[in-house]
Every structure is written in C-alpha cells, then in structure tokens.
Amino acid sequence: MHKPLTLEVLERLLLQRFEEGFLTLKDLPHPHTFKDMQKATERIVLAIKNREKIYIIGDYDVDGVTATTLMILFFEEIAYHVEWIIPNRFRDGYGLSVGLIDRMEGCDLAITVDNGISAVEAAKVCQERGIDLIITDHHMLPPTLPEAYAIIDQKQPECPFPYKEVCGAQIAWYLIASLKNALDIKIDMMAYLELTAIAIIADVMPLKHINRAMVIAGLKALSKSDRPAIRAYKEHTQKESFSSEDIGFFLAPLLNSAGRMEDASFAVDFLRATNIYDARVRLERLIAFNELRKETENRLTKAALAQVNEDDPVAVVCGKTWHEGVVGIVAARVARICQRPAIVLSDNEAGVLKGSGRSFGACDLFALVDQTREHLDKFGGHFAAIGLSLQEERLGCFKEALYARFHEAKIPPMEDDPDIVGTLAFSQIDFDLTALIKRFEPYGEGNPVPKFITENVTIVQTSSMGKEGNHLRFLFEKNGYTHQGVQFKTDATYEPGSEVNIVYTVNENHFRGNVSLQLMIDKIYD
C-alpha cells in the first residue's frame, strides 16, 4: 500500500535519494584520483612532443561516439593530428580488436575510449608490434585484464576515484582536463562538458553525485552552445533549451541510430561539423537512419514477443538475421513489456548468435550471465545492459545454466513500480507541486521522475490525438477537482463516466505562452 503524500513528505522522499547532497562542479575529484591517469597523461604528452602517431579507438554507442568526438576536438584544438577509428558494429564487432590494429598503420600510441577493458588479445598484439596502449573504459572488469601501458577504469579495485558509476565520455573529459594541466594550456572545459552531459544521460548513468552536477552544467552549456551540430538540432526541434528527457528520448536515439543502422562515424562527423550547413546535411542523414531504426525495431519487437515463453525467468529469444543494430533496443522493450530480464539474439546463419540483454527490476543480468561464461564466445557490459555472442549449438546449455543461476540467486519479484512515491489527492496537484519536482531535476537513472497514484478517478471525457491516433487525451475528475491527462502509444479504449485508478507523473505544459498542468499517464487500471 502506498502512503498519502503531502509536499513535505514528498520533499523528504526525494531528498533521501541524495545522501551526498547536491554537489556542484567545485566538488569534482581531481583527475589524478583515477588510477593510471598521471601515467597516461605523461605518455600522451611525450607522444605529442615526439610527434608520434596517435590513434583514438572508440565505440559505436552514444557514449563511445561522444568520447571519441571529445578526444578529436581536443587534439584539433591543440593543432595535433590524430587518427581515429570507431569499429563498425557489423564488420568489426565491439571494441579494440586484432582486425582494427591491422588498420592502424604506423601507430605508436593507441588510446581507447569507452572500450578496451576486455581487449586481452588485442593488447598482446599491440605489445608485439611496439604500440603503447592506453585503455580508458568504465565497464566491469573481466577475469583477466589486458596488459596495457595504462588502464584508466574506475571499477579497478585499487582505483581511488570515489564514484564507480561514471561513463566513458566522463573519463575522456577527465583525461582532457589532465592533459590541459600537464600541457599548461588554456581551453574551455565547459565546451567539452556539453557533449559529456549527453553521454551521461544516454549511457543511463545514475543522475546523482558528480553526474548530476556535470549534467546540470552541461545542459546549461548546451542551451547556449554555438556548436553547429547543436544549433542544427535546435533548429530541427525548435527548442532553445534541453532537459535530460530531451536528450534521453530524442537526441540520444538519433546519435545512436548511425551505429545501429550503418556506421557510428556519421554521428561523430555530425557532432564535429564545423559549419551550420554541413551540420544540417549530416543531421538529415541521422534522421533518416533513425526512421529506419524505428521501423526495424517495431517489426523485430513483435517477432521477439511472439517467441517469449511465459515460464522462463529470463526471456531469451533468437531470430534469423535479425538486425544486430537494434537487438539491444528490442531487448529493452521485451524486458519492459514482459516484466523480466531479456536477451535478444540474432542468428547470422554462420553458426554464431550475437545479441544484447537488458536487466529488469532487481535482477543484475550481468552478474547472472557472468556465471555462464563457459558457454559464451564474448561477453561484456554492466548491471543494466550486456552484449554477448555464442555458438548456436551452445544456446540450450546457456539457457539452462542461466535459468539455474537465476533461481539460485532468489531474486525478489518486482511487485510494484519502484518509481511510485505515494498516493496524491487531485487537490494537491498545483504549481507548488511542480516547483518542488523541478528542484530535484535532472531526472533519469537513479533519480526517476516521481510517479503518483490517484484512485477512483472519473474519466469525464477522452479523445485520440497524434498522426496515427494512438495517443489519448483525458479529462479526469475527483472530488470536484479536474485535470487534463495524456497517455501515449496506447490502443486501449475507455468509457466516459467510468471510475479508474491512475498512475502518472505531473508536468507543466507550455503552449503559446500559456502554462497548464498535465498528468502524463503511465497506467490505468480498475
């Protein structure tokens, strides 16, 4: 049962999320609190002085794309040419590989961003070829670490950096700050922070401690940004400022779509566009990728859901030549719809299954799958998301082992939505409520938008909206108080006059200079 809320009770509940208080940029730890940061910085400075050939190796998601862009922009700012590679998801697979090293002609120093912590074989090849390797990554450590010149990963047990949940772009940002100090040069770190904020949100980092401080500052910088890519995106969306939701639900999928559908280098080229005309053209290409991504994702989600066995504690599904670029999103949708962890695999018809998984509720899918490594060819990730590949004939053994580990773990079922903070009377829905909610922005992972329940609400009227008519607009009434509501992507129908219970968030709807309160409906039930 949920407790009735007052503003005072809600404020106390939201404050409990921030044990460390509200940090600011002044609270950021020094770069050298990262293990090997000083060692890596000194090696890069030496490479610059000796005019060595440097390669940056990134990743094809938003975090990797942004981290790569940050490093490229830094070296451009100091007028030092570097080469850069982002692996192609379909041809190269994930992260630094032997195949990539073969393409790194004349390389003296290789720097990974948002990958590399599992690149044991590639690190050996680097050693054999006289390439110094600096790994910057944020992912969970594998059983065996690569042998590299330096490894910057906050999850190393001996790393004194105080925050374990930061993304690859944040570590790249810290490396740039360290290089700035070592080279004794003046550069504006805020210009790099605006892109870093995009990655923190997109990579689903908890919006607490320094992450919150960096996102708040980064969103402010984005709103004032003169970067051609950001200006082009503002034109497209007709927005002058950005919220974390704008990034998470709109810009991040757009940037991700390049790597999902073709090649992530298109997203890098967009972010580092040097003029507004170039940025507009590159944005149109990303929009086209994203539309194709949506179509493919919808089709595969239907196919995946049709395969789910209701008795399986983890939904594991596989399809012939399913598009590898969208299996992660499909896994997230399957997990949300089926209320359990999900793994979606694609059979490339060469005997190898590749795919992605997403956790759900209290289940740490990474920890479970980590115990089945003997059945896998490749595996990596973190609590929320994993990537894996395995031989087709091992699928049955893998599922059997995975389900056994799940039952051994005795994971408690998620009986209720953890984001629901309590029951709310319609009389309490006012601008004082939304002012309180705004104080705790930005919302996202680790700091979800508070959801409320109101029971026995009367549906006064309802109407469809949107191009396809798959969104609903409501007028609700309870005890003489009425409020507008909106529910997106639903084919449900409701009778005016019926009484229901609603789960919702509250926001302010700004339209043509007018501001009104609006209930964003998450669930309607009897």
VENDAZI-V816749 format. One record per residue. N is the residue number from 1. RES is the residue in one letter. SS is DSSP state (alpha for helix, beta for strand, coil for the rest). PSI is psi as a letter, one per 40 degrees, with the letter a starting at -180 (999 if undefined). OMEGA is omega in degrees with one decimal (* if undefined). Layout:
# VENDAZI-V816749
N:RES:SS:PSI:OMEGA  N:RES:SS:PSI:OMEGA
This chain:
# VENDAZI-V816749
1:M:coil:h:178.6  2:H:coil:i:-177.1  3:K:coil:i:174.9  4:P:beta:i:-176.2  5:L:coil:i:162.9  6:T:coil:i:177.6  7:L:alpha:d:-178.5  8:E:alpha:d:179.0  9:V:alpha:d:179.4  10:L:alpha:d:179.4  11:E:alpha:d:178.9  12:R:alpha:d:179.6  13:L:alpha:d:-179.3  14:L:alpha:d:178.4  15:L:alpha:d:-179.9  16:Q:coil:e:179.4  17:R:coil:e:-171.7  18:F:coil:g:-179.2  19:E:coil:d:-178.3  20:E:coil:e:-176.7  21:G:coil:a:178.2  22:F:coil:h:-179.0  23:L:coil:i:175.4  24:T:coil:i:180.0  25:L:alpha:d:177.4  26:K:alpha:d:-177.6  27:D:alpha:e:-179.0  28:L:coil:h:176.6  29:P:coil:i:178.3  30:H:coil:i:179.5  31:P:alpha:d:-174.0  32:H:alpha:e:170.6  33:T:alpha:e:171.0  34:F:coil:h:172.1  35:K:coil:h:176.6  36:D:coil:e:179.3  37:M:alpha:d:-178.6  38:Q:alpha:d:179.6  39:K:alpha:d:179.1  40:A:alpha:d:-178.9  41:T:alpha:d:-179.5  42:E:alpha:d:-179.7  43:R:alpha:d:179.7  44:I:alpha:d:177.5  45:V:alpha:d:177.8  46:L:alpha:d:179.0  47:A:alpha:d:178.7  48:I:alpha:d:-178.6  49:K:alpha:d:-177.8  50:N:coil:e:-179.9  51:R:coil:f:178.9  52:E:coil:i:179.3  53:K:coil:h:-176.2  54:I:beta:h:173.6  55:Y:beta:h:171.4  56:I:beta:h:179.1  57:I:beta:h:-174.7  58:G:beta:a:179.8  59:D:coil:i:-170.3  60:Y:coil:e:173.8  61:D:coil:i:-175.5  62:V:alpha:d:179.5  63:D:alpha:d:-179.6  64:G:alpha:d:177.9  65:V:alpha:d:-178.2  66:T:alpha:d:178.2  67:A:alpha:d:177.3  68:T:alpha:d:179.9  69:T:alpha:d:178.6  70:L:alpha:d:-178.5  71:M:alpha:d:178.0  72:I:alpha:d:-178.7  73:L:alpha:d:178.5  74:F:alpha:d:-178.0  75:F:alpha:d:174.0  76:E:alpha:d:-178.4  77:E:alpha:d:178.4  78:I:coil:e:175.9  79:A:coil:f:176.0  80:Y:coil:h:-176.2  81:H:coil:h:172.0  82:V:coil:i:171.8  83:E:beta:i:178.3  84:W:beta:i:179.5  85:I:beta:h:165.0  86:I:beta:h:-178.9  87:P:coil:i:173.0  88:N:coil:h:-175.5  89:R:coil:d:-171.6  90:F:coil:d:-177.5  91:R:coil:d:-171.2  92:D:coil:d:-172.2  93:G:coil:a:-172.6  94:Y:coil:h:164.9  95:G:coil:a:179.6  96:L:coil:h:-178.6  97:S:coil:i:178.2  98:V:alpha:d:179.0  99:G:alpha:d:177.8  100:L:alpha:d:-178.4  101:I:alpha:d:177.7  102:D:alpha:d:-179.6  103:R:alpha:e:-174.8  104:M:coil:g:-173.5  105:E:coil:h:175.5  106:G:coil:e:-175.4  107:C:coil:h:173.7  108:D:coil:d:-176.6  109:L:beta:h:178.1  110:A:beta:h:179.4  111:I:beta:h:175.8  112:T:beta:i:172.0  113:V:beta:h:179.8  114:D:coil:f:175.6  115:N:coil:i:173.7  116:G:coil:e:-174.2  117:I:coil:e:178.2  118:S:coil:e:-172.2  119:A:coil:g:-175.9  120:V:alpha:d:-177.6  121:E:alpha:d:179.9  122:A:alpha:d:178.4  123:A:alpha:d:177.2  124:K:alpha:d:180.0  125:V:alpha:d:176.4  126:C:alpha:d:179.2  127:Q:alpha:d:-178.8  128:E:alpha:d:-176.2  129:R:coil:e:176.2  130:G:coil:f:178.5  131:I:coil:h:173.1  132:D:beta:h:-175.8  133:L:beta:h:172.9  134:I:beta:h:-179.9  135:I:beta:h:168.9  136:T:beta:h:-174.0  137:D:coil:i:178.9  138:H:coil:e:-174.7  139:H:coil:i:179.1  140:M:coil:i:-177.8  141:L:coil:h:174.5  142:P:coil:i:179.3  143:P:coil:d:178.7  144:T:coil:h:179.1  145:L:coil:i:174.7  146:P:coil:i:174.7  147:E:coil:h:-175.9  148:A:coil:i:177.3  149:Y:coil:d:178.0  150:A:beta:i:175.7  151:I:beta:h:175.1  152:I:beta:h:178.3  153:D:coil:h:-172.8  154:Q:coil:e:-179.6  155:K:coil:e:173.0  156:Q:coil:h:-175.2  157:P:coil:d:-177.9  158:E:coil:e:179.4  159:C:coil:h:-177.0  160:P:coil:e:179.1  161:F:coil:h:-166.9  162:P:coil:e:-176.0  163:Y:coil:h:-174.4  164:K:coil:d:-177.9  165:E:coil:g:172.1  166:V:coil:i:-174.6  167:C:coil:i:-177.7  168:G:alpha:d:-179.5  169:A:alpha:d:176.2  170:Q:alpha:d:178.9  171:I:alpha:d:174.9  172:A:alpha:d:178.4  173:W:alpha:d:178.1  174:Y:alpha:d:178.0  175:L:alpha:d:177.0  176:I:alpha:d:178.0  177:A:alpha:d:178.8  178:S:alpha:d:178.1  179:L:alpha:d:177.0  180:K:alpha:d:-179.7  181:N:alpha:d:-176.9  182:A:alpha:d:-179.5  183:L:alpha:e:179.7  184:D:coil:f:-179.5  185:I:coil:i:179.1  186:K:coil:h:172.3  187:I:coil:i:-177.7  188:D:coil:h:-178.5  189:M:alpha:d:177.8  190:M:alpha:d:179.0  191:A:alpha:d:177.1  192:Y:alpha:d:-177.3  193:L:alpha:d:-178.9  194:E:alpha:d:177.0  195:L:alpha:d:178.7  196:T:alpha:d:179.8  197:A:alpha:d:177.5  198:I:alpha:d:-177.6  199:A:alpha:d:-179.7  200:I:alpha:d:-179.8  201:I:alpha:d:-175.5  202:A:alpha:d:-178.0  203:D:coil:e:172.7  204:V:coil:f:173.6  205:M:coil:i:178.3  206:P:coil:h:-176.8  207:L:coil:g:177.4  208:K:coil:a:177.7  209:H:alpha:b:-175.8  210:I:alpha:d:178.8  211:N:alpha:d:179.1  212:R:alpha:d:-179.6  213:A:alpha:d:-178.5  214:M:alpha:d:179.5  215:V:alpha:d:179.3  216:I:alpha:d:179.8  217:A:alpha:d:-179.1  218:G:alpha:d:178.3  219:L:alpha:d:176.2  220:K:alpha:d:178.8  221:A:alpha:d:178.2  222:L:alpha:d:-177.9  223:S:alpha:d:-179.7  224:K:alpha:e:-168.2  225:S:coil:i:172.2  226:D:coil:e:-179.7  227:R:coil:h:-176.3  228:P:alpha:d:-179.3  229:A:alpha:d:-179.2  230:I:alpha:d:177.1  231:R:alpha:d:179.7  232:A:alpha:d:179.8  233:Y:alpha:d:175.9  234:K:alpha:d:176.9  235:E:alpha:d:-176.1  236:H:alpha:d:-175.6  237:T:alpha:e:-175.5  238:Q:coil:f:177.2  239:K:coil:i:177.7  240:E:coil:e:179.2  241:S:coil:i:-174.9  242:F:coil:i:170.3  243:S:coil:i:177.8  244:S:alpha:d:177.3  245:E:alpha:d:177.5  246:D:alpha:d:-179.7  247:I:alpha:d:-173.1  248:G:alpha:d:-173.7  249:F:alpha:e:-174.4  250:F:alpha:d:-176.6  251:L:alpha:d:-178.1  252:A:alpha:d:177.5  253:P:alpha:d:178.6  254:L:alpha:d:179.4  255:L:alpha:d:-179.4  256:N:alpha:d:-171.7  257:S:alpha:d:-179.6  258:A:alpha:d:179.6  259:G:alpha:d:-179.5  260:R:alpha:d:-171.7  261:M:alpha:d:-178.8  262:E:coil:c:-177.4  263:D:coil:h:-175.5  264:A:coil:e:179.5  265:S:alpha:d:177.1  266:F:alpha:d:178.7  267:A:alpha:d:176.5  268:V:alpha:d:-179.4  269:D:alpha:d:176.4  270:F:alpha:d:-176.5  271:L:alpha:d:-178.1  272:R:coil:e:176.8  273:A:coil:i:-173.8  274:T:coil:e:176.5  275:N:coil:i:-173.0  276:I:alpha:d:-178.8  277:Y:alpha:d:177.3  278:D:alpha:d:-179.0  279:A:alpha:d:-179.6  280:R:alpha:d:-179.6  281:V:alpha:d:-178.3  282:R:alpha:d:176.5  283:L:alpha:d:178.5  284:E:alpha:d:178.7  285:R:alpha:d:178.4  286:L:alpha:d:178.6  287:I:alpha:d:178.5  288:A:alpha:d:176.1  289:F:alpha:d:-175.3  290:N:alpha:d:177.2  291:E:alpha:d:177.3  292:L:alpha:d:178.2  293:R:alpha:d:-178.9  294:K:alpha:d:179.8  295:E:alpha:d:-178.5  296:T:alpha:d:-179.3  297:E:alpha:d:-179.6  298:N:alpha:d:-178.6  299:R:alpha:d:-177.4  300:L:alpha:d:178.0  301:T:alpha:d:178.0  302:K:alpha:d:-179.2  303:A:alpha:d:-179.2  304:A:alpha:d:-179.2  305:L:alpha:d:-179.8  306:A:alpha:d:-178.1  307:Q:alpha:e:-171.6  308:V:coil:h:174.9  309:N:coil:h:-175.1  310:E:coil:d:-177.5  311:D:coil:e:-177.7  312:D:coil:h:-179.2  313:P:coil:d:173.4  314:V:coil:h:179.3  315:A:beta:h:177.5  316:V:beta:h:-177.8  317:V:beta:i:-176.0  318:C:beta:i:179.4  319:G:beta:i:179.1  320:K:beta:h:176.4  321:T:coil:f:171.4  322:W:coil:i:-176.0  323:H:coil:h:-175.8  324:E:coil:d:-177.4  325:G:coil:e:-176.2  326:V:coil:e:-176.4  327:V:alpha:d:178.2  328:G:alpha:d:179.1  329:I:alpha:d:178.9  330:V:alpha:d:177.8  331:A:alpha:d:179.4  332:A:alpha:d:-179.7  333:R:alpha:d:178.3  334:V:alpha:d:179.3  335:A:alpha:d:-177.9  336:R:alpha:d:-176.9  337:I:alpha:d:-176.0  338:C:alpha:e:176.4  339:Q:coil:f:177.1  340:R:coil:i:176.2  341:P:coil:i:-177.5  342:A:beta:i:174.0  343:I:beta:h:-179.6  344:V:beta:h:-175.2  345:L:beta:i:175.3  346:S:beta:h:178.0  347:D:beta:h:-177.9  348:N:coil:e:177.1  349:E:coil:e:174.3  350:A:coil:e:177.1  351:G:coil:e:-179.2  352:V:beta:h:176.1  353:L:beta:h:178.4  354:K:beta:i:179.0  355:G:beta:a:-176.7  356:S:beta:i:176.9  357:G:beta:i:177.9  358:R:beta:h:178.0  359:S:coil:i:175.7  360:F:beta:h:178.3  361:G:coil:b:-176.8  362:A:coil:e:-176.4  363:C:beta:h:174.8  364:D:coil:g:-175.9  365:L:alpha:d:178.1  366:F:alpha:d:-178.1  367:A:alpha:d:179.3  368:L:alpha:d:-176.7  369:V:alpha:d:178.0  370:D:alpha:d:-179.7  371:Q:coil:e:180.0  372:T:coil:f:-174.1  373:R:alpha:d:-177.3  374:E:alpha:e:179.6  375:H:alpha:e:-172.0  376:L:coil:i:172.1  377:D:coil:d:-179.8  378:K:beta:i:-179.6  379:F:beta:i:176.2  380:G:beta:i:176.9  381:G:beta:a:-179.6  382:H:coil:a:-173.1  383:F:coil:d:-170.6  384:A:coil:d:-171.2  385:A:beta:i:177.8  386:I:beta:i:169.3  387:G:beta:i:-176.3  388:L:beta:i:169.9  389:S:beta:i:-178.8  390:L:beta:i:175.8  391:Q:beta:i:-175.8  392:E:alpha:d:-176.9  393:E:alpha:e:179.6  394:R:alpha:e:-173.6  395:L:alpha:d:-178.9  396:G:alpha:d:178.9  397:C:alpha:d:179.6  398:F:alpha:d:-178.8  399:K:alpha:d:179.6  400:E:alpha:d:-179.9  401:A:alpha:d:-179.1  402:L:alpha:d:-178.9  403:Y:alpha:d:177.6  404:A:alpha:d:178.5  405:R:alpha:d:179.5  406:F:alpha:d:-177.9  407:H:alpha:d:177.7  408:E:alpha:d:-176.4  409:A:alpha:e:179.0  410:K:coil:f:-179.1  411:I:coil:h:-179.5  412:P:coil:h:178.8  413:P:coil:i:177.2  414:M:coil:g:-174.9  415:E:coil:d:-177.7  416:D:coil:i:179.0  417:D:coil:h:-177.2  418:P:coil:e:-179.6  419:D:coil:e:178.9  420:I:beta:h:-175.7  421:V:beta:e:178.6  422:G:beta:a:178.5  423:T:beta:i:-174.4  424:L:coil:h:174.2  425:A:coil:i:179.2  426:F:alpha:d:-179.9  427:S:alpha:e:-178.4  428:Q:alpha:e:-179.0  429:I:coil:h:-178.4  430:D:coil:a:-176.8  431:F:alpha:e:172.4  432:D:alpha:d:177.5  433:L:alpha:d:-177.8  434:T:alpha:d:176.2  435:A:alpha:d:176.8  436:L:alpha:d:180.0  437:I:alpha:d:-179.5  438:K:alpha:d:-177.8  439:R:alpha:d:-174.7  440:F:coil:e:173.8  441:E:coil:i:-0.1  442:P:coil:i:178.9  443:Y:coil:i:179.6  444:G:beta:a:-179.3  445:E:coil:h:179.1  446:G:coil:e:177.0  447:N:beta:g:-175.4  448:P:coil:i:174.4  449:V:coil:h:-178.5  450:P:coil:h:176.4  451:K:beta:i:-178.1  452:F:beta:i:173.4  453:I:beta:h:166.3  454:T:beta:h:-175.5  455:E:beta:i:176.2  456:N:beta:f:177.8  457:V:beta:h:178.4  458:T:beta:h:172.8  459:I:beta:h:-179.2  460:V:beta:d:178.1  461:Q:beta:i:179.0  462:T:beta:i:177.6  463:S:beta:i:179.2  464:S:beta:i:177.5  465:M:beta:i:-177.5  466:G:coil:i:-177.5  467:K:coil:d:-177.2  468:E:coil:e:178.8  469:G:coil:f:-176.4  470:N:coil:e:172.7  471:H:beta:i:-178.1  472:L:beta:h:173.3  473:R:beta:h:-175.7  474:F:beta:i:160.9  475:L:beta:h:-178.7  476:F:beta:i:177.2  477:E:beta:h:174.5  478:K:beta:h:177.4  479:N:coil:f:176.6  480:G:coil:e:178.4  481:Y:beta:h:178.9  482:T:beta:i:176.8  483:H:beta:i:173.9  484:Q:beta:i:176.3  485:G:beta:i:179.0  486:V:beta:h:172.7  487:Q:beta:h:-176.4  488:F:coil:i:173.7  489:K:coil:g:177.0  490:T:coil:i:174.7  491:D:coil:e:179.6  492:A:coil:i:175.8  493:T:coil:i:-177.3  494:Y:coil:i:180.0  495:E:coil:h:173.0  496:P:coil:h:-178.4  497:G:coil:e:-179.4  498:S:coil:i:178.5  499:E:beta:h:-177.4  500:V:beta:i:169.9  501:N:beta:i:-177.7  502:I:beta:i:172.0  503:V:beta:h:-170.5  504:Y:beta:i:166.4  505:T:beta:i:-178.7  506:V:beta:h:173.9  507:N:beta:i:177.5  508:E:beta:h:179.5  509:N:beta:h:-180.0  510:H:beta:h:-177.6  511:F:beta:h:177.6  512:R:coil:f:175.3  513:G:coil:e:178.8  514:N:beta:i:179.0  515:V:beta:h:177.6  516:S:beta:i:177.8  517:L:beta:i:-175.5  518:Q:beta:h:175.8  519:L:beta:h:177.3  520:M:beta:h:-169.9  521:I:beta:h:177.5  522:D:beta:d:-175.7  523:K:beta:i:173.6  524:I:beta:h:-179.2  525:Y:beta:i:-178.7  526:D:coil:999:*
